[in-house]
Amino acid sequence: MGLGVSRFPETLICDQCNSADGTVKRMLKLPKKFSFSPQEMRMFIEATPHGKHKINYERALDLFTLLMKSNDRGSRIFF
C-alpha cells in the first residue's frame, strides 16, 4: 500500500455516505486508512432521501478486491 498518497481529491459527501463507508470498512475488516471515492461508493450504496442508505456489502468487497489487484500491479492507488 502507498505512503500517504491520496486516491482522490478532498470531497464533501453526505453524512449517510460517510457513515456507509465506515460501516463497510468495519464489517469487511478493510484497512482503517482506506476510503472509497464518491464514485466508487455509488457502486455499492443505494441512497434514500431522508433515510438510511442501503449497502451492498458483496459489491463493496468485490470493488475493494479489484482495487487491491490493481494496486498489486504497481499502481499506487491507496492512501
Order of alpha helices (4+ residues) and beta strands (2+ residues): alpha-alpha-beta-beta-alpha
